[in-house]
Amino acid sequence: MSAEARSPQHRLSIAGEDDIVLARQRARDLARRLGFGMIDQSRIATAVSELTRNVVRYATDKRGEVHLTELRSPDGTAGLEIVVADHGPGIPDVERAMQEGFTSGPGLGMGLPGTKRLMDEMDVDSVVGRGTIVTVRKWRR
Amino acid sequence: MARVPIIRVGDTLIATVLEDLHDRDALQLQEDIGAALERTDARGVLLDLTVVELIDSFLGRTLNDVAAGTRLLGAQAVIVGMQPAVAMTLVELGLELKGVRTALNAEKGMALLRRLIAGDETA
């Protein structure tokens, strides 16, 4: 899992709705540059849109960060890692939040499970009262 | 700034999305279509998404609401021009927009609207 090479990192601040659009456009541009196809570009940009919207909607201070990192697996496969972090209320029960239909706010409750289906790997690290870090990855096929 | 101009052609409103929509633009569009339906007595709404590169759960839900609201106002809505990559992503996201009528392009969408409106009139 940790053997892949990691190169240039792009960091973006999320401080409002405009940054959702900016972050998903940056992620799409990077995905295109890494050679991802149209549908994967769409999946990646949409995942970033879902995750950054969670920050704007639910984080206590409505702020967070996005890190985009280019990956290279040992066998040479290109990948893209997206980390979205906030200092929000945290998710008390991550397992439940990953289930269909669960929502803690005025959403459809498909944010996290939907995002997971769009990506190849997903990890949610959340501490109540401290914040949430969601890491997703997509590999080029 | 109006990101989605709405024009009236006969009894149909045509709304063409011109760029990536922010959340507030999507909500504005919903409001504008409702106001335009009330003002013009139009029977159909054609929503052209040809240039839209991303529909996430928020925009998807808003489109569903636009279609449902349009019906409640006595008109029919058809969404046209959805890009294949956008459609695939929506399905994987779990949003199939089941309440929304769609067509491949504006021409087919107008034909569908004509049939739907004719159906309303004979009902």
Chai-1 contact restraints between the chains, C-beta under 6 A:
chainA,res_idxA,chainB,res_idxB,connection_type,confidence,min_distance_angstrom,max_distance_angstrom,comment,restraint_id
A,E17,B,H22,contact,1.0,0.0,6.0,A-B,restraint_1
A,E17,B,D23,contact,1.0,0.0,6.0,A-B,restraint_2
A,V21,B,D20,contact,1.0,0.0,6.0,A-B,restraint_3
A,V21,B,H22,contact,1.0,0.0,6.0,A-B,restraint_4
A,M38,B,A85,contact,1.0,0.0,6.0,A-B,restraint_5
A,I39,B,A85,contact,1.0,0.0,6.0,A-B,restraint_6
A,I39,B,M88,contact,1.0,0.0,6.0,A-B,restraint_7
A,S42,B,A85,contact,1.0,0.0,6.0,A-B,restraint_8
A,S42,B,V86,contact,1.0,0.0,6.0,A-B,restraint_9
A,S42,B,T89,contact,1.0,0.0,6.0,A-B,restraint_10
A,R43,B,T89,contact,1.0,0.0,6.0,A-B,restraint_11
A,A45,B,L54,contact,1.0,0.0,6.0,A-B,restraint_12
A,T46,B,L54,contact,1.0,0.0,6.0,A-B,restraint_13
A,T46,B,D56,contact,1.0,0.0,6.0,A-B,restraint_14
A,T46,B,T89,contact,1.0,0.0,6.0,A-B,restraint_15
A,S49,B,D56,contact,1.0,0.0,6.0,A-B,restraint_16
A,E50,B,D56,contact,1.0,0.0,6.0,A-B,restraint_17
A,L108,B,S57,contact,1.0,0.0,6.0,A-B,restraint_18
A,L108,B,R61,contact,1.0,0.0,6.0,A-B,restraint_19
A,M110,B,S57,contact,1.0,0.0,6.0,A-B,restraint_20
A,M110,B,G94,contact,1.0,0.0,6.0,A-B,restraint_21
A,G114,B,L93,contact,1.0,0.0,6.0,A-B,restraint_22
A,G114,B,G94,contact,1.0,0.0,6.0,A-B,restraint_23
A,R117,B,E92,contact,1.0,0.0,6.0,A-B,restraint_24
A,L118,B,E92,contact,1.0,0.0,6.0,A-B,restraint_25
